[in-house]
Amino acid sequence: MLRKLSLALAVSCASNGMAWAAEAPLSNRNDLINVYQEAVDNNADLAAARAQYGAQKEVVPQARAGLLPNISGGAEVADVRTSIDQPSAVANRSAHSYQATLAQPLFRADRWFQYQAAKDVNEQASLQLSATEQNLILQTAENYFNVLRSQDNLASTKAEEAAFKRQLDQSNERFDVGLSDKTDVLQSQASYDTARANRILAQRQVDDAFEALITLTNRQYNSIWGVVHTLPILPPTPNDAKAWVDTAARQNLNLLASNYAVSAAEQTLKQRKAGHAPTLDAVAKYEKGDNDALGFANPNAFGAPYGGNVEQRTLALQLNIPIYSGGLTSSQVRESYSRLDQSEQQREGLRRQVVENTRNLHRAVNTDVEQVQARKQSIISNQSAVEATEIGYQVGTRNIVDVLDAQRQLYTSVRNYNNSRYDYILDNLRLKQAAGTLNPGDLQDLTRYLKADYNPDKDFLPPDLAQAAAEQLKARP
């Protein structure tokens, strides 16, 4: 009697023939937290964001400087030539002087509002950096689990290739003894060739996924820890979309940053309006030098000038009242109104997007929970369908196309199951990011369900399913 190919046997054939991840030494394996730490230490985008924040936060001391005293000093050395008509005389003297000036703004409304706007900009930049740091958590998880996803897909594709190879061998055996025609061989050959091409593509996808992880962390990885099939698949807590939306409205980092952007635009508008207001400064000035340099009036006759050093101290209040600046201030006010409206509309658009994403992700997680269970059951159902189809093929009620389609559906269900597991993990993290609660502790929680000696070629299926497939194989003659 012809030997039938079960899922467990296909897994065994694939793992014996093409396993590569199991050959990596255990010391080269890395868990999710280690990969995340490497990303924090080496990610170029995060480093650039930190540098950008370091530059942006300087707007506060720069704006504050406009409210603080300003002290300046200077010196002058000059050659002075003086002439007068009556009596006709010319005098040449070298002149020198020193001066120091202290100016303290007393009323500068525009600078005060500029300072308030700068503080809002600083808070906005700080939240944007936090959002970038939070996004790195999600990026790490996405790249990490995309590697595992591609490895599991490769493992199932290799098992599918092994299954079609064995089916091709069986078709050749049946053709040689006259139990089938050449069409069965050709159909089996076509399915095997397609599976082989898919396996080559899946291998490239694994390499691409590792490359993305290297780009993120600037570190080489041979293999990483895999997810055990005992990972709890549970609905989100609380399982209430409104509660998640309310949390997102309070804690979403990008939304909080947009609030400060609006506040900064409001303060900037006040700054521009203050351009119409008068300014008042207190000024203290000290000067010392010869009379020619300082230019004091000389009550004596020009022919007998006072040429000694002069020292002068001045205390003054300087009031400036803007009258007309060519329309500049009015134009800046109109611009600020438009900028404020822009920032408010952007905040509203972001709020709507956050609400949409939060609701969609809440639904996605609940759908993923049902998907994982349904996909797991579909593997069992498709395994039974393969067994039944093979029996029908032996007794002549089914043809080779039915057998190949049943096997193809089986491995498609395996890939769908693994994809739904990784979708569940990532959608959970995306939901937490939308709500503003995502933190490294979420990765630490996932690390508890990672397996250090994970071998995709053997572990891409739940152990109970592989065992059930093996028992089915033993049960049949």
PAVEXTOR-610531 format. One line per 2 residues: number of its first residue (from 1); their letters; for each residue x, y, z of C-alpha. Coordinates in steps of 0.05 Angstrom, whole numbers. Example, Ala and Ser with C-alpha at 12.3 -4.5 7.8 and 13.67 -1.06 7.14 Angstrom:
<pts>
1	as	246/-90/156 ~ 273/-21/143;
</pts>
This chain:
<pts>
1	ml	0/0/0 ~ 24/70/-16;
3	rk	53/108/42 ~ 14/172/57;
5	ls	46/237/74 ~ 22/270/139;
7	la	39/339/164 ~ 86/311/217;
9	la	125/272/165 ~ 131/333/120;
11	vs	157/373/179 ~ 208/319/193;
13	ca	231/317/120 ~ 238/392/117;
15	sn	276/398/182 ~ 324/342/165;
17	gm	338/370/96 ~ 340/446/102;
19	aw	345/469/174 ~ 392/528/181;
21	aa	370/566/242 ~ 383/505/287;
23	ea	456/506/266 ~ 467/575/297;
25	pl	502/570/364 ~ 459/585/424;
27	sn	505/641/446 ~ 486/680/383;
29	rn	413/680/400 ~ 382/744/427;
31	dl	316/757/460 ~ 269/815/448;
33	in	294/858/506 ~ 367/851/484;
35	vy	349/871/413 ~ 310/931/439;
37	qe	369/954/482 ~ 414/949/421;
39	av	364/992/383 ~ 363/1044/438;
41	dn	439/1047/439 ~ 452/1046/364;
43	na	390/1068/326 ~ 409/1127/280;
45	dl	338/1155/277 ~ 333/1158/352;
47	aa	401/1191/358 ~ 380/1243/307;
49	ar	315/1256/345 ~ 354/1266/409;
51	aq	401/1315/374 ~ 342/1352/345;
53	yg	311/1358/414 ~ 377/1383/441;
55	aq	375/1439/390 ~ 301/1455/398;
57	ke	304/1462/473 ~ 353/1520/466;
59	vv	296/1564/443 ~ 278/1574/517;
61	pq	343/1606/541 ~ 347/1645/475;
63	ar	278/1674/486 ~ 291/1686/560;
65	ag	353/1726/542 ~ 309/1780/513;
67	ll	281/1794/583 ~ 347/1795/620;
69	pn	399/1851/626 ~ 445/1863/567;
71	is	515/1888/582 ~ 563/1911/528;
73	gg	631/1945/528 ~ 674/1977/475;
75	ae	734/2020/460 ~ 751/2069/405;
77	va	816/2097/379 ~ 810/2151/326;
79	dv	847/2207/290 ~ 806/2271/296;
81	rt	815/2330/249 ~ 775/2392/267;
83	si	772/2458/228 ~ 732/2522/236;
85	dq	724/2584/193 ~ 729/2639/245;
87	ps	783/2643/267 ~ 813/2600/214;
89	av	845/2541/248 ~ 856/2467/240;
91	an	871/2418/297 ~ 892/2345/290;
93	rs	888/2300/351 ~ 888/2225/365;
95	ah	828/2206/408 ~ 811/2146/450;
97	sy	752/2126/493 ~ 722/2067/532;
99	qa	650/2054/546 ~ 604/2003/580;
101	tl	528/1999/573 ~ 476/1962/615;
103	aq	405/1956/587 ~ 348/1924/626;
105	pl	281/1914/591 ~ 225/1939/636;
107	fr	165/1930/590 ~ 173/1885/529;
109	ad	107/1850/518 ~ 130/1819/452;
111	rw	191/1786/485 ~ 149/1760/543;
113	fq	100/1725/496 ~ 159/1700/455;
115	yq	187/1669/519 ~ 120/1635/534;
117	aa	117/1608/463 ~ 187/1581/470;
119	kd	168/1542/532 ~ 110/1511/495;
121	vn	155/1493/436 ~ 203/1460/485;
123	eq	147/1418/515 ~ 124/1399/445;
125	as	194/1378/426 ~ 201/1337/490;
127	lq	137/1300/475 ~ 157/1288/403;
129	ls	222/1257/427 ~ 183/1213/475;
131	at	138/1193/416 ~ 200/1174/376;
133	eq	226/1133/434 ~ 159/1099/441;
135	nl	156/1086/367 ~ 224/1051/372;
137	il	192/1001/419 ~ 141/985/365;
139	qt	193/985/310 ~ 236/936/348;
141	ae	176/889/359 ~ 155/895/286;
143	ny	224/878/259 ~ 235/824/311;
145	fn	169/788/299 ~ 175/798/224;
147	vl	238/756/227 ~ 201/702/265;
149	rs	142/707/218 ~ 187/699/157;
151	qd	223/641/190 ~ 159/604/205;
153	nl	133/618/135 ~ 198/590/107;
155	as	192/528/151 ~ 121/514/128;
157	tk	141/528/55 ~ 198/478/62;
159	ae	150/427/92 ~ 103/440/34;
161	ea	160/430/-16 ~ 178/364/18;
163	af	105/342/15 ~ 99/356/-59;
165	kr	166/323/-72 ~ 141/260/-39;
167	ql	76/265/-77 ~ 117/270/-141;
169	dq	156/208/-122 ~ 91/170/-108;
171	sn	62/192/-174 ~ 124/166/-210;
173	er	118/100/-173 ~ 44/93/-191;
175	fd	59/111/-263 ~ 115/59/-266;
177	vg	68/4/-243 ~ 10/28/-287;
179	ls	-35/54/-231 ~ -38/125/-259;
181	dk	-25/162/-323 ~ 27/214/-342;
183	td	-21/271/-324 ~ -13/254/-250;
185	vl	62/259/-256 ~ 59/325/-292;
187	qs	10/355/-242 ~ 54/333/-184;
189	qa	116/360/-219 ~ 82/428/-230;
191	sy	62/432/-156 ~ 131/413/-133;
193	dt	164/465/-178 ~ 117/519/-153;
195	ar	132/499/-80 ~ 206/501/-94;
197	an	201/571/-123 ~ 160/593/-63;
199	ri	213/565/-16 ~ 268/605/-51;
201	la	226/668/-44 ~ 212/653/29;
203	qr	286/645/42 ~ 299/714/13;
205	qv	245/743/57 ~ 280/715/118;
207	dd	345/748/97 ~ 309/813/84;
209	af	276/811/153 ~ 344/800/186;
211	ea	372/857/145 ~ 318/904/172;
213	li	336/883/243 ~ 409/898/229;
215	tl	391/967/202 ~ 350/981/264;
217	tn	404/960/314 ~ 469/963/276;
219	rq	484/893/300 ~ 490/826/264;
221	yn	442/770/284 ~ 446/698/265;
223	si	382/678/300 ~ 334/704/353;
225	wg	289/673/405 ~ 222/648/381;
227	vv	151/652/409 ~ 124/591/444;
229	ht	54/568/425 ~ 31/575/497;
231	lp	29/651/490 ~ -39/672/519;
233	il	-86/697/465 ~ -133/742/503;
235	pp	-178/802/487 ~ -152/871/506;
237	tp	-161/894/578 ~ -208/930/586;
239	nd	-247/903/527 ~ -282/969/516;
241	ak	-266/1012/456 ~ -290/1076/489;
243	aw	-244/1066/548 ~ -185/1058/501;
245	vd	-206/1120/462 ~ -212/1161/526;
247	ta	-142/1138/547 ~ -114/1157/479;
249	ar	-146/1226/484 ~ -109/1237/550;
251	qn	-43/1202/537 ~ -27/1196/463;
253	ln	40/1229/458 ~ 31/1259/389;
255	ll	-37/1287/409 ~ -7/1318/472;
257	as	49/1348/430 ~ -3/1379/383;
259	ny	-36/1413/444 ~ 30/1449/458;
261	av	36/1467/384 ~ -31/1503/389;
263	sa	-10/1537/453 ~ 55/1560/422;
265	ae	17/1588/362 ~ -29/1627/410;
267	qt	31/1657/446 ~ 63/1675/380;
269	lk	-1/1711/359 ~ 2/1751/423;
271	qr	75/1766/409 ~ 59/1794/340;
273	ka	1/1836/367 ~ 49/1864/420;
275	gh	89/1893/362 ~ 41/1952/366;
277	ap	56/1964/440 ~ 108/2013/467;
279	tl	173/1988/498 ~ 209/2014/559;
281	da	282/2001/578 ~ 327/2024/634;
283	va	396/2042/609 ~ 460/2055/649;
285	ky	521/2079/610 ~ 592/2094/631;
287	ek	642/2129/584 ~ 714/2151/593;
289	gd	761/2182/543 ~ 791/2247/518;
291	nd	747/2305/498 ~ 758/2296/424;
293	al	734/2224/427 ~ 673/2238/469;
295	gf	656/2303/432 ~ 635/2345/491;
297	an	621/2418/477 ~ 680/2464/495;
299	pn	660/2530/525 ~ 730/2559/514;
301	af	755/2589/450 ~ 774/2537/397;
303	ga	845/2559/401 ~ 850/2536/474;
305	py	810/2472/477 ~ 806/2426/536;
307	gg	845/2365/517 ~ 844/2323/580;
309	nv	805/2259/596 ~ 731/2262/608;
311	eq	688/2213/648 ~ 613/2209/641;
313	rt	558/2167/674 ~ 487/2164/647;
315	la	422/2134/676 ~ 362/2137/630;
317	lq	294/2109/614 ~ 283/2097/540;
319	ln	212/2095/515 ~ 198/2073/444;
321	ip	128/2080/413 ~ 118/2043/346;
323	iy	79/2087/298 ~ 87/2057/229;
325	sg	131/2000/204 ~ 108/1996/133;
327	gl	52/1947/150 ~ 101/1894/176;
329	ts	68/1885/244 ~ -2/1879/216;
331	sq	21/1828/165 ~ 55/1787/219;
333	vr	-9/1788/260 ~ -49/1762/200;
335	es	3/1708/189 ~ -1/1687/261;
337	ys	-77/1681/258 ~ -68/1634/198;
339	rl	-14/1594/233 ~ -58/1586/294;
341	dq	-116/1562/252 ~ -69/1513/217;
343	se	-44/1484/283 ~ -115/1477/309;
345	qq	-138/1441/246 ~ -78/1395/248;
347	re	-93/1378/320 ~ -165/1363/303;
349	gl	-143/1319/244 ~ -94/1282/289;
351	rr	-147/1273/343 ~ -195/1242/292;
353	qv	-139/1197/266 ~ -121/1175/337;
355	ve	-194/1158/352 ~ -200/1119/287;
357	nt	-135/1081/297 ~ -153/1064/369;
359	rn	-221/1037/351 ~ -194/999/291;
361	lh	-138/968/332 ~ -185/949/388;
363	ra	-228/912/336 ~ -165/882/305;
365	vn	-141/852/370 ~ -209/820/384;
367	td	-210/795/312 ~ -140/767/320;
369	ve	-161/728/382 ~ -216/693/342;
371	qv	-170/686/282 ~ -116/649/321;
373	qa	-166/598/347 ~ -200/590/280;
375	rk	-134/583/242 ~ -110/531/291;
377	qs	-173/491/282 ~ -167/498/207;
379	ii	-100/463/209 ~ -133/402/241;
381	sn	-190/405/192 ~ -144/410/132;
383	qs	-100/354/159 ~ -162/310/161;
385	av	-181/332/92 ~ -112/312/65;
387	ea	-119/243/97 ~ -189/234/69;
389	te	-169/258/0 ~ -110/211/-3;
391	ig	-155/153/15 ~ -203/174/-39;
393	yq	-146/179/-89 ~ -124/108/-72;
395	vg	-194/80/-84 ~ -205/121/-146;
397	tr	-258/171/-122 ~ -209/230/-122;
399	ni	-156/250/-171 ~ -86/277/-162;
401	vd	-109/349/-169 ~ -154/340/-108;
403	vl	-95/312/-68 ~ -49/369/-87;
405	da	-102/422/-72 ~ -115/391/-4;
407	qr	-41/392/13 ~ -35/463/-12;
409	ql	-94/484/32 ~ -62/450/91;
411	yt	2/490/87 ~ -35/554/72;
413	sv	-74/544/137 ~ -8/534/174;
415	rn	19/600/147 ~ -46/635/163;
417	yn	-43/609/234 ~ 27/635/246;
419	ns	11/701/213 ~ -50/710/258;
421	ry	-6/698/320 ~ 43/752/301;
423	dy	-14/799/280 ~ -43/790/349;
425	il	22/808/383 ~ 36/869/340;
427	dn	-36/895/341 ~ -34/893/417;
429	lr	28/936/418 ~ -1/983/366;
431	lk	-64/991/408 ~ -22/1009/468;
433	qa	18/1059/427 ~ -45/1092/402;
435	ag	-69/1098/474 ~ -1/1126/496;
437	tl	13/1069/545 ~ 65/1030/506;
439	np	130/1021/546 ~ 190/974/549;
441	gd	154/933/602 ~ 108/908/547;
443	lq	168/878/512 ~ 191/848/578;
445	dl	124/814/586 ~ 130/784/516;
447	tr	201/759/532 ~ 171/710/582;
449	yl	140/673/523 ~ 203/669/481;
451	ka	241/604/472 ~ 317/608/470;
453	dy	326/543/430 ~ 270/558/381;
455	np	278/520/316 ~ 229/544/263;
457	dk	233/479/224 ~ 207/440/284;
459	df	170/493/324 ~ 129/529/271;
461	lp	70/484/290 ~ 38/477/359;
463	pd	66/414/392 ~ -3/384/401;
465	la	-18/390/327 ~ 48/358/307;
467	qa	36/302/356 ~ -35/292/330;
469	aa	-8/289/259 ~ 44/237/280;
471	eq	-10/195/314 ~ -53/198/251;
473	lk	6/173/211 ~ 19/114/258;
475	ar	-55/97/258 ~ -57/86/183;
477	p	-27/25/149;
</pts>
